[in-house]
Amino acid sequence: MEYNYSNNSTDTIIVTSPACYVCKEDNKIIVDKSKYESWNSGTLLIQDAFPFLGPDEREIFMTGIHPKCWDKMFGN
């Protein structure tokens, strides 16, 4: 996963998700840098690092797969 530091003093980063397998689009989200690094290193579970993200948003963050694309791949 790629990330770029933002230009503010809140120590946030812009994270680019992997490209979705189905539609090939990626997503960007602004998160706390230290929480991202803790999750990325395996110290925190994603739901603990980013409690404001729902299950669908966490899936996009981890794999890039959107809910509609997931349904296309695996059905309802």
N, C-alpha and C positions, 0 to 999 in steps of 0.2 A: 504494500500500500504506500502510496506517495503522500508526502505532506509538505506543506509550505508554512513558514511562520508568518503570522500576520504582523502588521505594523502598529500594534497598540500595546499598552502596558498591562493588559490582563493576562498575558502569557497563554494565549489561545493559538491554535493552529488550524489551518484548513486542511482537512483530510479528503483525499480523492479515493472513492471506493474502487474496487476492481470493476471492470466492464461487465455488464450483464451478459450471460451466455446467450440469451434469446435476442434481445434488442440491441446489444452492443453499446448501450449508453452507460456512462459512469455518473456518479453523484458526488457532490461536495458537501461537507458538513464542517461547521466550526465547533471545535471542542477544546477543553482544557488540555494543555500540553502534557502536564504531569499525569493526568488520568489516562490519556492516550498511551503514553509511554509505559505506564503500569499495566494497562490491558495488553498492549503489544508484546510486552516481555513475559506475560503469563502470570503476573502478580495479582491482577484483579480480573474477575469475570466481567464480561461485557455489561451485564445488567447492573453490576455494582459500580463500574466505572462511569456508565452513562445511564442512570436511572430514568432520565427524561425521554429516552428512546423506547418506543414500543417494540414488540417482537418483530413486526414487519420491517421497521426501520433498522433494527439490529441486523436483520438478515441482509438488507441492502448494504449496510456498513461493512459486514464481514465478507459477503460473497458477491455483492452487486446485483443479486437477483431481486427483481421487483415482484410484488404480490401477483400481479396479472401474468407476469412471465412465469412465475412458479406454477400457477394454474395451467398455463399452456404446456409446461413440461410434465407435470404430474397429475393434472386433473384436480377436481375439487375433492 
